[in-house]
Amino acid sequence: MILNGIEVVKGFNINDKEQAFTEQILTGVKTEETRKSHSLDSLIGKRVAIIRTGRGNAVIVGTCTIEGFTEYRNEEDWGAAFEKHRVERGSKYDFTGFKVGYVLRNVQRLADPVPCKSRGIVIRNI
């Protein structure tokens, strides 16, 4: 699929039900997408779609390049990185012993969201 003039084959879901993570990413406030495991490793170095879920039907809202990752293994490092990941304390996405923060670069918002079929926190072919 061509998004913002670039061919993109994969995308990853972000659940916005509890917090507007995709908007934070698209505005540059959130620069890391966090996961409980290394589930996005296969996307490192690739241009991918950002898929918003959790608020109505799934839609592609933008694109980014996943540059690399940081592993968080303790509360102190997790807390110190809040400005990057923006995960609120006490949310279901808060630190639970281990987190991976994927570095998002070259984020671009789509002019109009593109509907897609997708559920959960997963990587999708688009």
A tleap script that builds the chain and sets N, CA, C and O, in Angstrom:
source leaprc.protein.ff14SB
mol = sequence {
  NMET ILE LEU ASN GLY ILE GLU VAL VAL LYS
  GLY PHE ASN ILE ASN ASP LYS GLU GLN ALA
  PHE THR GLU GLN ILE LEU THR GLY VAL LYS
  THR GLU GLU THR ARG LYS SER HIE SER LEU
  ASP SER LEU ILE GLY LYS ARG VAL ALA ILE
  ILE ARG THR GLY ARG GLY ASN ALA VAL ILE
  VAL GLY THR CYS THR ILE GLU GLY PHE THR
  GLU TYR ARG ASN GLU GLU ASP TRP GLY ALA
  ALA PHE GLU LYS HIE ARG VAL GLU ARG GLY
  SER LYS TYR ASP PHE THR GLY PHE LYS VAL
  GLY TYR VAL LEU ARG ASN VAL GLN ARG LEU
  ALA ASP PRO VAL PRO CYS LYS SER ARG GLY
  ILE VAL ILE ARG ASN CILE
}
set mol.1.N position { 0.853 -1.171 0.000 }
set mol.1.CA position { 0.000 0.000 0.000 }
set mol.1.C position { 0.903 1.239 0.000 }
set mol.1.O position { 1.922 1.267 0.690 }
set mol.2.N position { 0.533 2.241 -0.759 }
set mol.2.CA position { 1.288 3.495 -0.795 }
set mol.2.C position { 0.667 4.456 0.223 }
set mol.2.O position { -0.506 4.814 0.119 }
set mol.3.N position { 1.468 4.866 1.203 }
set mol.3.CA position { 1.034 5.810 2.242 }
set mol.3.C position { 2.029 6.955 2.299 }
set mol.3.O position { 3.230 6.729 2.447 }
set mol.4.N position { 1.545 8.164 2.183 }
set mol.4.CA position { 2.417 9.343 2.167 }
set mol.4.C position { 3.520 9.206 1.121 }
set mol.4.O position { 4.654 9.629 1.346 }
set mol.5.N position { 3.180 8.611 -0.026 }
set mol.5.CA position { 4.115 8.485 -1.131 }
set mol.5.C position { 5.151 7.384 -0.982 }
set mol.5.O position { 6.063 7.284 -1.803 }
set mol.6.N position { 5.030 6.554 0.049 }
set mol.6.CA position { 5.999 5.482 0.298 }
set mol.6.C position { 5.262 4.152 0.381 }
set mol.6.O position { 4.192 4.063 0.984 }
set mol.7.N position { 5.841 3.117 -0.230 }
set mol.7.CA position { 5.225 1.791 -0.129 }
set mol.7.C position { 5.451 1.237 1.278 }
set mol.7.O position { 6.576 1.190 1.776 }
set mol.8.N position { 4.358 0.825 1.897 }
set mol.8.CA position { 4.385 0.271 3.242 }
set mol.8.C position { 3.669 -1.071 3.203 }
set mol.8.O position { 2.543 -1.163 2.713 }
set mol.9.N position { 4.318 -2.115 3.719 }
set mol.9.CA position { 3.723 -3.449 3.671 }
set mol.9.C position { 3.211 -3.935 5.013 }
set mol.9.O position { 2.305 -4.767 5.066 }
set mol.10.N position { 3.770 -3.436 6.081 }
set mol.10.CA position { 3.394 -3.892 7.425 }
set mol.10.C position { 2.972 -2.697 8.269 }
set mol.10.O position { 3.315 -1.548 7.990 }
set mol.11.N position { 2.216 -3.016 9.306 }
set mol.11.CA position { 1.811 -2.002 10.261 }
set mol.11.C position { 1.690 -2.629 11.635 }
set mol.11.O position { 1.671 -3.853 11.763 }
set mol.12.N position { 1.607 -1.806 12.653 }
set mol.12.CA position { 1.418 -2.331 14.001 }
set mol.12.C position { 0.275 -1.596 14.673 }
set mol.12.O position { 0.089 -0.393 14.491 }
set mol.13.N position { -0.488 -2.350 15.454 }
set mol.13.CA position { -1.656 -1.813 16.142 }
set mol.13.C position { -1.254 -1.119 17.430 }
set mol.13.O position { -0.341 -1.550 18.135 }
set mol.14.N position { -1.959 -0.033 17.721 }
set mol.14.CA position { -1.821 0.677 18.987 }
set mol.14.C position { -3.226 0.889 19.536 }
set mol.14.O position { -4.071 1.497 18.878 }
set mol.15.N position { -3.471 0.390 20.735 }
set mol.15.CA position { -4.789 0.482 21.349 }
set mol.15.C position { -4.937 1.832 22.052 }
set mol.15.O position { -4.237 2.113 23.024 }
set mol.16.N position { -5.840 2.652 21.559 }
set mol.16.CA position { -6.085 3.987 22.113 }
set mol.16.C position { -7.271 4.034 23.074 }
set mol.16.O position { -7.728 5.119 23.431 }
set mol.17.N position { -7.772 2.884 23.495 }
set mol.17.CA position { -8.971 2.865 24.331 }
set mol.17.C position { -8.774 3.622 25.640 }
set mol.17.O position { -9.662 4.369 26.050 }
set mol.18.N position { -7.638 3.449 26.303 }
set mol.18.CA position { -7.394 4.092 27.594 }
set mol.18.C position { -6.638 5.406 27.492 }
set mol.18.O position { -6.802 6.285 28.339 }
set mol.19.N position { -5.822 5.547 26.476 }
set mol.19.CA position { -4.983 6.737 26.328 }
set mol.19.C position { -4.761 6.974 24.838 }
set mol.19.O position { -4.646 6.014 24.076 }
set mol.20.N position { -4.701 8.216 24.415 }
set mol.20.CA position { -4.573 8.564 22.992 }
set mol.20.C position { -3.121 8.433 22.524 }
set mol.20.O position { -2.491 9.422 22.147 }
set mol.21.N position { -2.597 7.205 22.553 }
set mol.21.CA position { -1.205 6.972 22.194 }
set mol.21.C position { -0.888 7.390 20.758 }
set mol.21.O position { 0.155 7.996 20.508 }
set mol.22.N position { -1.779 7.073 19.811 }
set mol.22.CA position { -1.463 7.396 18.414 }
set mol.22.C position { -1.371 8.904 18.205 }
set mol.22.O position { -0.501 9.371 17.470 }
set mol.23.N position { -2.240 9.660 18.828 }
set mol.23.CA position { -2.165 11.120 18.692 }
set mol.23.C position { -0.861 11.640 19.302 }
set mol.23.O position { -0.234 12.547 18.755 }
set mol.24.N position { -0.461 11.066 20.428 }
set mol.24.CA position { 0.808 11.466 21.047 }
set mol.24.C position { 1.987 11.165 20.122 }
set mol.24.O position { 2.936 11.947 20.048 }
set mol.25.N position { 1.928 10.035 19.419 }
set mol.25.CA position { 2.989 9.684 18.470 }
set mol.25.C position { 2.977 10.642 17.278 }
set mol.25.O position { 4.023 11.146 16.870 }
set mol.26.N position { 1.796 10.887 16.726 }
set mol.26.CA position { 1.680 11.735 15.533 }
set mol.26.C position { 2.088 13.179 15.791 }
set mol.26.O position { 2.508 13.878 14.869 }
set mol.27.N position { 1.967 13.632 17.032 }
set mol.27.CA position { 2.356 15.003 17.360 }
set mol.27.C position { 3.789 15.099 17.897 }
set mol.27.O position { 4.266 16.191 18.205 }
set mol.28.N position { 4.469 13.955 18.007 }
set mol.28.CA position { 5.856 13.961 18.460 }
set mol.28.C position { 6.048 13.974 19.964 }
set mol.28.O position { 7.178 14.053 20.445 }
set mol.29.N position { 4.953 13.898 20.711 }
set mol.29.CA position { 5.040 13.888 22.176 }
set mol.29.C position { 5.560 12.539 22.666 }
set mol.29.O position { 6.369 12.485 23.592 }
set mol.30.N position { 5.103 11.461 22.056 }
set mol.30.CA position { 5.507 10.090 22.405 }
set mol.30.C position { 6.460 9.611 21.314 }
set mol.30.O position { 6.087 9.579 20.141 }
set mol.31.N position { 7.682 9.240 21.684 }
set mol.31.CA position { 8.683 8.829 20.696 }
set mol.31.C position { 9.064 7.353 20.809 }
set mol.31.O position { 9.890 6.863 20.038 }
set mol.32.N position { 8.463 6.645 21.771 }
set mol.32.CA position { 8.675 5.208 21.918 }
set mol.32.C position { 7.336 4.498 22.068 }
set mol.32.O position { 6.468 4.939 22.821 }
set mol.33.N position { 7.183 3.409 21.352 }
set mol.33.CA position { 6.023 2.533 21.520 }
set mol.33.C position { 6.484 1.353 22.353 }
set mol.33.O position { 7.459 0.688 22.001 }
set mol.34.N position { 5.792 1.083 23.459 }
set mol.34.CA position { 6.254 0.042 24.376 }
set mol.34.C position { 5.447 -1.244 24.244 }
set mol.34.O position { 4.258 -1.233 23.928 }
set mol.35.N position { 6.133 -2.339 24.495 }
set mol.35.CA position { 5.541 -3.672 24.464 }
set mol.35.C position { 6.103 -4.498 25.616 }
set mol.35.O position { 7.130 -4.149 26.197 }
set mol.36.N position { 5.418 -5.602 25.943 }
set mol.36.CA position { 5.859 -6.499 27.018 }
set mol.36.C position { 6.948 -7.461 26.553 }
set mol.36.O position { 7.540 -8.174 27.363 }
set mol.37.N position { 7.210 -7.480 25.246 }
set mol.37.CA position { 8.204 -8.397 24.694 }
set mol.37.C position { 8.834 -7.750 23.452 }
set mol.37.O position { 8.517 -6.614 23.100 }
set mol.38.N position { 9.713 -8.482 22.812 }
set mol.38.CA position { 10.374 -7.997 21.591 }
set mol.38.C position { 9.506 -8.253 20.359 }
set mol.38.O position { 10.020 -8.662 19.318 }
set mol.39.N position { 8.221 -8.020 20.463 }
set mol.39.CA position { 7.265 -8.373 19.408 }
set mol.39.C position { 7.387 -7.547 18.131 }
set mol.39.O position { 6.894 -7.971 17.085 }
set mol.40.N position { 8.026 -6.389 18.184 }
set mol.40.CA position { 8.151 -5.561 16.977 }
set mol.40.C position { 9.553 -5.606 16.370 }
set mol.40.O position { 9.857 -4.827 15.466 }
set mol.41.N position { 10.408 -6.506 16.853 }
set mol.41.CA position { 11.788 -6.571 16.360 }
set mol.41.C position { 11.878 -6.731 14.849 }
set mol.41.O position { 12.778 -6.168 14.225 }
set mol.42.N position { 10.967 -7.485 14.252 }
set mol.42.CA position { 11.022 -7.715 12.802 }
set mol.42.C position { 10.764 -6.442 11.997 }
set mol.42.O position { 11.001 -6.419 10.789 }
set mol.43.N position { 10.285 -5.391 12.648 }
set mol.43.CA position { 9.990 -4.130 11.949 }
set mol.43.C position { 11.126 -3.112 12.063 }
set mol.43.O position { 11.058 -2.045 11.452 }
set mol.44.N position { 12.155 -3.421 12.827 }
set mol.44.CA position { 13.250 -2.466 13.019 }
set mol.44.C position { 13.907 -2.161 11.669 }
set mol.44.O position { 14.249 -3.062 10.903 }
set mol.45.N position { 14.071 -0.866 11.406 }
set mol.45.CA position { 14.673 -0.396 10.163 }
set mol.45.C position { 13.695 -0.260 9.018 }
set mol.45.O position { 14.085 0.102 7.908 }
set mol.46.N position { 12.417 -0.548 9.273 }
set mol.46.CA position { 11.417 -0.508 8.199 }
set mol.46.C position { 10.435 0.638 8.387 }
set mol.46.O position { 10.170 1.085 9.503 }
set mol.47.N position { 9.910 1.096 7.267 }
set mol.47.CA position { 8.824 2.075 7.249 }
set mol.47.C position { 7.528 1.296 7.415 }
set mol.47.O position { 7.237 0.394 6.630 }
set mol.48.N position { 6.749 1.642 8.433 }
set mol.48.CA position { 5.548 0.870 8.758 }
set mol.48.C position { 4.357 1.792 9.004 }
set mol.48.O position { 4.505 2.994 9.222 }
set mol.49.N position { 3.184 1.191 8.963 }
set mol.49.CA position { 1.942 1.919 9.224 }
set mol.49.C position { 1.646 1.915 10.718 }
set mol.49.O position { 1.918 0.937 11.415 }
set mol.50.N position { 1.094 3.005 11.192 }
set mol.50.CA position { 0.601 3.120 12.567 }
set mol.50.C position { -0.909 2.916 12.504 }
set mol.50.O position { -1.621 3.702 11.879 }
set mol.51.N position { -1.396 1.851 13.157 }
set mol.51.CA position { -2.814 1.487 13.093 }
set mol.51.C position { -3.462 1.753 14.453 }
set mol.51.O position { -3.073 1.162 15.460 }
set mol.52.N position { -4.455 2.648 14.473 }
set mol.52.CA position { -5.176 2.955 15.716 }
set mol.52.C position { -6.314 1.970 15.901 }
set mol.52.O position { -7.138 1.784 15.006 }
set mol.53.N position { -6.355 1.335 17.073 }
set mol.53.CA position { -7.454 0.456 17.452 }
set mol.53.C position { -7.994 0.934 18.797 }
set mol.53.O position { -7.423 1.825 19.426 }
set mol.54.N position { -9.095 0.335 19.226 }
set mol.54.CA position { -9.637 0.649 20.543 }
set mol.54.C position { -10.620 1.796 20.581 }
set mol.54.O position { -11.226 2.055 21.621 }
set mol.55.N position { -10.792 2.491 19.466 }
set mol.55.CA position { -11.745 3.598 19.358 }
set mol.55.C position { -12.492 3.456 18.039 }
set mol.55.O position { -12.198 4.150 17.065 }
set mol.56.N position { -13.442 2.565 18.021 }
set mol.56.CA position { -14.167 2.317 16.773 }
set mol.56.C position { -13.383 1.352 15.899 }
set mol.56.O position { -12.556 0.582 16.389 }
set mol.57.N position { -13.651 1.402 14.604 }
set mol.57.CA position { -12.974 0.514 13.664 }
set mol.57.C position { -11.496 0.878 13.551 }
set mol.57.O position { -11.119 2.038 13.723 }
set mol.58.N position { -10.666 -0.117 13.261 }
set mol.58.CA position { -9.232 0.114 13.091 }
set mol.58.C position { -8.984 0.985 11.866 }
set mol.58.O position { -9.617 0.811 10.825 }
set mol.59.N position { -8.040 1.935 12.008 }
set mol.59.CA position { -7.668 2.805 10.892 }
set mol.59.C position { -6.164 3.054 10.917 }
set mol.59.O position { -5.543 3.140 11.976 }
set mol.60.N position { -5.597 3.168 9.712 }
set mol.60.CA position { -4.195 3.568 9.593 }
set mol.60.C position { -4.175 5.085 9.701 }
set mol.60.O position { -4.840 5.772 8.926 }
set mol.61.N position { -3.417 5.609 10.657 }
set mol.61.CA position { -3.401 7.056 10.905 }
set mol.61.C position { -2.085 7.715 10.520 }
set mol.61.O position { -2.004 8.941 10.443 }
set mol.62.N position { -1.053 6.911 10.277 }
set mol.62.CA position { 0.230 7.489 9.923 }
set mol.62.C position { 1.256 6.423 9.611 }
set mol.62.O position { 0.950 5.232 9.558 }
set mol.63.N position { 2.498 6.885 9.404 }
set mol.63.CA position { 3.614 5.991 9.152 }
set mol.63.C position { 4.804 6.436 9.988 }
set mol.63.O position { 4.870 7.579 10.440 }
set mol.64.N position { 5.743 5.515 10.185 }
set mol.64.CA position { 6.967 5.838 10.911 }
set mol.64.C position { 8.025 4.804 10.563 }
set mol.64.O position { 7.733 3.791 9.927 }
set mol.65.N position { 9.240 5.064 10.977 }
set mol.65.CA position { 10.321 4.096 10.886 }
set mol.65.C position { 10.656 3.673 12.306 }
set mol.65.O position { 10.841 4.519 13.182 }
set mol.66.N position { 10.735 2.373 12.537 }
set mol.66.CA position { 11.150 1.870 13.848 }
set mol.66.C position { 12.670 1.756 13.801 }
set mol.66.O position { 13.227 0.944 13.062 }
set mol.67.N position { 13.328 2.588 14.608 }
set mol.67.CA position { 14.781 2.734 14.531 }
set mol.67.C position { 15.544 1.731 15.376 }
set mol.67.O position { 16.649 1.328 15.010 }
set mol.68.N position { 14.983 1.330 16.479 }
set mol.68.CA position { 15.672 0.419 17.394 }
set mol.68.C position { 14.836 0.287 18.648 }
set mol.68.O position { 13.637 0.563 18.623 }
set mol.69.N position { 15.451 -0.134 19.751 }
set mol.69.CA position { 14.694 -0.302 20.987 }
set mol.69.C position { 15.570 -0.073 22.212 }
set mol.69.O position { 16.800 -0.097 22.150 }
set mol.70.N position { 14.885 0.150 23.321 }
set mol.70.CA position { 15.496 0.220 24.640 }
set mol.70.C position { 14.779 -0.793 25.510 }
set mol.70.O position { 13.552 -0.883 25.475 }
set mol.71.N position { 15.527 -1.556 26.291 }
set mol.71.CA position { 14.910 -2.478 27.236 }
set mol.71.C position { 14.824 -1.807 28.601 }
set mol.71.O position { 15.789 -1.204 29.071 }
set mol.72.N position { 13.660 -1.917 29.229 }
set mol.72.CA position { 13.455 -1.397 30.581 }
set mol.72.C position { 13.313 -2.592 31.514 }
set mol.72.O position { 12.400 -3.406 31.376 }
set mol.73.N position { 14.238 -2.676 32.467 }
set mol.73.CA position { 14.268 -3.826 33.372 }
set mol.73.C position { 14.002 -3.448 34.825 }
set mol.73.O position { 13.955 -4.316 35.696 }
set mol.74.N position { 13.826 -2.143 35.090 }
set mol.74.CA position { 13.528 -1.728 36.468 }
set mol.74.C position { 12.690 -0.457 36.470 }
set mol.74.O position { 12.671 0.298 35.498 }
set mol.75.N position { 12.007 -0.243 37.568 }
set mol.75.CA position { 11.103 0.909 37.735 }
set mol.75.C position { 11.822 2.242 37.557 }
set mol.75.O position { 11.266 3.182 36.990 }
set mol.76.N position { 13.058 2.320 38.043 }
set mol.76.CA position { 13.800 3.581 37.975 }
set mol.76.C position { 14.039 4.019 36.532 }
set mol.76.O position { 13.779 5.169 36.178 }
set mol.77.N position { 14.534 3.101 35.701 }
set mol.77.CA position { 14.773 3.436 34.291 }
set mol.77.C position { 13.465 3.723 33.554 }
set mol.77.O position { 13.401 4.633 32.727 }
set mol.78.N position { 12.430 2.949 33.853 }
set mol.78.CA position { 11.115 3.158 33.248 }
set mol.78.C position { 10.588 4.554 33.584 }
set mol.78.O position { 10.142 5.287 32.700 }
set mol.79.N position { 10.643 4.912 34.855 }
set mol.79.CA position { 10.161 6.219 35.281 }
set mol.79.C position { 10.952 7.358 34.656 }
set mol.79.O position { 10.381 8.379 34.275 }
set mol.80.N position { 12.270 7.185 34.548 }
set mol.80.CA position { 13.129 8.223 33.968 }
set mol.80.C position { 12.853 8.430 32.481 }
set mol.80.O position { 13.161 9.490 31.935 }
set mol.81.N position { 12.276 7.429 31.826 }
set mol.81.CA position { 12.011 7.506 30.385 }
set mol.81.C position { 10.582 7.934 30.069 }
set mol.81.O position { 10.157 7.827 28.919 }
set mol.82.N position { 9.838 8.412 31.047 }
set mol.82.CA position { 8.435 8.773 30.816 }
set mol.82.C position { 8.265 9.720 29.627 }
set mol.82.O position { 7.323 9.561 28.851 }
set mol.83.N position { 9.145 10.689 29.471 }
set mol.83.CA position { 9.029 11.664 28.376 }
set mol.83.C position { 9.090 10.996 27.007 }
set mol.83.O position { 8.648 11.583 26.019 }
set mol.84.N position { 9.628 9.780 26.929 }
set mol.84.CA position { 9.694 9.050 25.660 }
set mol.84.C position { 8.451 8.181 25.452 }
set mol.84.O position { 7.835 8.222 24.387 }
set mol.85.N position { 8.083 7.393 26.471 }
set mol.85.CA position { 7.000 6.419 26.286 }
set mol.85.C position { 5.615 6.936 26.667 }
set mol.85.O position { 4.619 6.467 26.116 }
set mol.86.N position { 5.527 7.884 27.589 }
set mol.86.CA position { 4.271 8.535 27.986 }
set mol.86.C position { 3.197 7.598 28.535 }
set mol.86.O position { 2.016 7.944 28.521 }
set mol.87.N position { 3.582 6.435 29.010 }
set mol.87.CA position { 2.618 5.506 29.601 }
set mol.87.C position { 2.322 5.971 31.025 }
set mol.87.O position { 3.225 6.064 31.857 }
set mol.88.N position { 1.064 6.259 31.294 }
set mol.88.CA position { 0.659 6.771 32.599 }
set mol.88.C position { 0.808 5.717 33.682 }
set mol.88.O position { 0.509 4.542 33.468 }
set mol.89.N position { 1.274 6.151 34.848 }
set mol.89.CA position { 1.378 5.265 36.014 }
set mol.89.C position { 0.011 4.695 36.351 }
set mol.89.O position { -0.992 5.408 36.326 }
set mol.90.N position { -0.023 3.416 36.665 }
set mol.90.CA position { -1.268 2.764 37.048 }
set mol.90.C position { -2.109 2.259 35.891 }
set mol.90.O position { -3.085 1.542 36.112 }
set mol.91.N position { -1.755 2.615 34.657 }
set mol.91.CA position { -2.526 2.117 33.513 }
set mol.91.C position { -2.172 0.651 33.284 }
set mol.91.O position { -1.189 0.152 33.832 }
set mol.92.N position { -2.956 -0.019 32.492 }
set mol.92.CA position { -2.683 -1.432 32.226 }
set mol.92.C position { -1.416 -1.620 31.390 }
set mol.92.O position { -0.947 -2.748 31.232 }
set mol.93.N position { -0.856 -0.536 30.853 }
set mol.93.CA position { 0.377 -0.602 30.066 }
set mol.93.C position { 1.606 -0.187 30.874 }
set mol.93.O position { 2.708 -0.108 30.330 }
set mol.94.N position { 1.423 0.077 32.159 }
set mol.94.CA position { 2.519 0.495 33.030 }
set mol.94.C position { 3.537 -0.641 33.194 }
set mol.94.O position { 3.273 -1.782 32.815 }
set mol.95.N position { 4.674 -0.321 33.748 }
set mol.95.CA position { 5.779 -1.258 33.949 }
set mol.95.C position { 5.359 -2.454 34.796 }
set mol.95.O position { 4.718 -2.300 35.836 }
set mol.96.N position { 5.731 -3.649 34.334 }
set mol.96.CA position { 5.370 -4.873 35.050 }
set mol.96.C position { 6.568 -5.801 35.220 }
set mol.96.O position { 6.390 -7.011 35.361 }
set mol.97.N position { 7.770 -5.267 35.211 }
set mol.97.CA position { 8.962 -6.083 35.384 }
set mol.97.C position { 9.886 -6.075 34.181 }
set mol.97.O position { 11.092 -6.272 34.323 }
set mol.98.N position { 9.323 -5.846 32.983 }
set mol.98.CA position { 10.123 -5.766 31.763 }
set mol.98.C position { 9.286 -5.104 30.675 }
set mol.98.O position { 8.112 -5.429 30.496 }
set mol.99.N position { 9.903 -4.173 29.952 }
set mol.99.CA position { 9.250 -3.531 28.813 }
set mol.99.C position { 10.293 -3.259 27.742 }
set mol.99.O position { 11.476 -3.084 28.034 }
set mol.100.N position { 9.832 -3.225 26.495 }
set mol.100.CA position { 10.667 -2.854 25.369 }
set mol.100.C position { 10.090 -1.567 24.788 }
set mol.100.O position { 8.907 -1.509 24.452 }
set mol.101.N position { 10.923 -0.541 24.671 }
set mol.101.CA position { 10.502 0.726 24.085 }
set mol.101.C position { 11.070 0.854 22.683 }
set mol.101.O position { 12.277 1.027 22.515 }
set mol.102.N position { 10.207 0.769 21.667 }
set mol.102.CA position { 10.647 0.874 20.277 }
set mol.102.C position { 10.716 2.341 19.868 }
set mol.102.O position { 9.744 3.082 20.012 }
set mol.103.N position { 11.869 2.752 19.360 }
set mol.103.CA position { 12.119 4.143 18.982 }
set mol.103.C position { 11.473 4.418 17.631 }
set mol.103.O position { 11.761 3.745 16.642 }
set mol.104.N position { 10.588 5.427 17.603 }
set mol.104.CA position { 9.849 5.793 16.393 }
set mol.104.C position { 10.434 7.074 15.806 }
set mol.104.O position { 10.547 8.081 16.505 }
set mol.105.N position { 10.802 7.042 14.539 }
set mol.105.CA position { 11.374 8.209 13.865 }
set mol.105.C position { 10.599 8.488 12.578 }
set mol.105.O position { 9.849 7.645 12.085 }
set mol.106.N position { 10.804 9.688 12.053 }
set mol.106.CA position { 10.192 10.099 10.779 }
set mol.106.C position { 8.690 9.835 10.753 }
set mol.106.O position { 8.153 9.308 9.779 }
set mol.107.N position { 8.033 10.208 11.828 }
set mol.107.CA position { 6.588 9.994 11.941 }
set mol.107.C position { 5.857 10.967 11.016 }
set mol.107.O position { 6.151 12.163 11.000 }
set mol.108.N position { 4.906 10.444 10.248 }
set mol.108.CA position { 4.083 11.270 9.374 }
set mol.108.C position { 2.623 10.877 9.533 }
set mol.108.O position { 2.269 9.699 9.472 }
set mol.109.N position { 1.787 11.880 9.738 }
set mol.109.CA position { 0.343 11.667 9.825 }
set mol.109.C position { -0.232 11.560 8.416 }
set mol.109.O position { 0.208 12.264 7.507 }
set mol.110.N position { -1.216 10.678 8.235 }
set mol.110.CA position { -1.948 10.628 6.968 }
set mol.110.C position { -2.970 11.761 6.952 }
set mol.110.O position { -3.540 12.097 7.990 }
set mol.111.N position { -3.200 12.341 5.799 }
set mol.111.CA position { -4.192 13.400 5.678 }
set mol.111.C position { -5.575 12.879 6.069 }
set mol.111.O position { -6.343 13.575 6.734 }
set mol.112.N position { -5.885 11.655 5.652 }
set mol.112.CA position { -7.151 11.007 5.981 }
set mol.112.C position { -6.865 9.585 6.444 }
set mol.112.O position { -6.149 8.853 5.762 }
set mol.113.N position { -7.415 9.174 7.604 }
set mol.113.CA position { -7.225 7.790 8.065 }
set mol.113.C position { -7.739 6.788 7.033 }
set mol.113.O position { -8.727 7.038 6.343 }
set mol.114.N position { -7.052 5.656 6.940 }
set mol.114.CA position { -7.416 4.603 5.993 }
set mol.114.C position { -7.971 3.418 6.788 }
set mol.114.O position { -7.257 2.843 7.610 }
set mol.115.N position { -9.237 3.043 6.554 }
set mol.115.CA position { -9.810 1.900 7.266 }
set mol.115.C position { -9.046 0.608 6.956 }
set mol.115.O position { -8.566 0.407 5.841 }
set mol.116.N position { -8.944 -0.256 7.961 }
set mol.116.CA position { -8.333 -1.566 7.756 }
set mol.116.C position { -8.940 -2.550 8.744 }
set mol.116.O position { -9.539 -2.149 9.741 }
set mol.117.N position { -8.784 -3.829 8.466 }
set mol.117.CA position { -9.297 -4.849 9.372 }
set mol.117.C position { -8.158 -5.274 10.283 }
set mol.117.O position { -7.162 -5.832 9.822 }
set mol.118.N position { -8.304 -5.011 11.574 }
set mol.118.CA position { -7.247 -5.341 12.508 }
set mol.118.C position { -7.783 -5.297 13.928 }
set mol.118.O position { -8.672 -4.508 14.246 }
set mol.119.N position { -7.223 -6.164 14.789 }
set mol.119.CA position { -7.616 -6.210 16.201 }
set mol.119.C position { -6.396 -6.556 17.026 }
set mol.119.O position { -5.457 -7.182 16.533 }
set mol.120.N position { -6.412 -6.144 18.299 }
set mol.120.CA position { -5.351 -6.526 19.232 }
set mol.120.C position { -4.075 -5.729 19.047 }
set mol.120.O position { -4.027 -4.766 18.282 }
set mol.121.N position { -3.044 -6.148 19.760 }
set mol.121.CA position { -1.737 -5.481 19.680 }
set mol.121.C position { -0.840 -6.397 18.865 }
set mol.121.O position { -0.145 -7.251 19.415 }
set mol.122.N position { -0.860 -6.212 17.552 }
set mol.122.CA position { -0.162 -7.126 16.661 }
set mol.122.C position { 0.454 -6.401 15.481 }
set mol.122.O position { 0.176 -5.226 15.242 }
set mol.123.N position { 1.300 -7.121 14.739 }
set mol.123.CA position { 1.828 -6.666 13.462 }
set mol.123.C position { 0.870 -7.162 12.383 }
set mol.123.O position { 0.404 -8.300 12.447 }
set mol.124.N position { 0.570 -6.320 11.390 }
set mol.124.CA position { -0.372 -6.677 10.334 }
set mol.124.C position { 0.240 -6.449 8.964 }
set mol.124.O position { 1.011 -5.506 8.782 }
set mol.125.N position { -0.089 -7.297 7.999 }
set mol.125.CA position { 0.162 -6.989 6.602 }
set mol.125.C position { -0.933 -6.005 6.190 }
set mol.125.O position { -2.088 -6.156 6.587 }
set mol.126.N position { -0.573 -5.014 5.407 }
set mol.126.CA position { -1.600 -4.059 4.965 }
set mol.126.C position { -1.712 -4.023 3.463 }
set mol.126.O position { -2.526 -3.274 2.923 }
savepdb mol mol.pdb
quit
